[in-house]
């Protein structure tokens, strides 16, 4: 069982149905300018949304209580 941080949030998803033993490659695109501002925080000094560089833990599963895969996403902010 993987315990998710209280800060964990859903920022993208794709529904895929697979037979036992079947695999499929899935791409989920994160738009930093989307309404929910995935991977962003509000910077009070600049009065705007910013994406912090760093490593983010990614969880893949059937639900938040059924995590089957984890990976690290490295974000480098373009200057």
C-alpha positions in Angstrom: 0.0 0.0 0.0 1.3 3.5 -0.9 0.2 6.4 1.4 -0.3 9.5 -0.6 0.8 12.9 0.8 -2.0 15.2 1.7 -0.5 17.5 -1.0 -1.0 14.9 -3.7 -3.5 15.9 -6.4 -4.9 14.6 -9.6 -3.4 16.5 -12.5 -4.2 14.2 -15.4 -5.7 10.9 -16.2 -6.5 8.4 -18.9 -8.9 5.5 -18.8 -7.5 2.3 -20.2 -8.9 -1.2 -20.2 -6.4 -4.1 -20.4 -6.7 -7.8 -20.4 -4.6 -9.8 -17.9 -0.9 -9.6 -19.0 -1.6 -6.9 -21.7 0.4 -3.7 -21.7 -0.1 -0.3 -23.4 1.9 2.9 -23.5 -0.2 5.9 -22.3 0.7 9.6 -22.5 -0.9 12.1 -20.2 0.0 15.7 -21.1 0.1 18.3 -18.3 -0.7 21.9 -19.4 0.9 24.3 -16.9 -1.6 26.9 -17.9 -4.6 24.8 -17.3 -7.3 26.0 -14.8 -6.0 23.8 -11.9 -2.4 24.9 -12.5 -0.8 21.4 -12.2 2.7 21.5 -10.6 2.3 25.2 -10.0 2.1 27.5 -7.0 0.9 31.1 -6.5 3.9 33.4 -6.0 2.8 36.3 -3.9 5.9 38.3 -4.8 5.3 38.2 -8.6 1.5 37.9 -8.2 1.4 35.0 -10.6 1.5 31.2 -11.0 4.9 29.6 -11.2 6.1 26.1 -11.7 8.9 25.0 -9.4 11.8 23.1 -10.7 12.4 19.8 -8.9 11.4 16.2 -8.7 7.7 15.2 -8.4 6.5 11.8 -7.4 4.0 10.3 -10.0 1.5 7.6 -8.9 -0.3 5.4 -11.4 -3.2 3.2 -10.3 -6.8 2.2 -10.6 -7.6 4.7 -7.8 -5.8 6.7 -5.0 -6.1 3.6 -2.8 -4.9 1.2 -5.5 -1.5 2.5 -6.6 0.3 0.1 -9.0 3.2 2.1 -10.3 5.3 5.1 -9.1 7.9 7.1 -10.9 9.8 10.4 -10.6 9.1 13.3 -12.9 11.9 15.9 -13.1 10.8 19.4 -14.0 13.3 22.0 -15.1 11.8 25.5 -15.5 12.7 27.3 -18.7 14.2 30.7 -18.1 
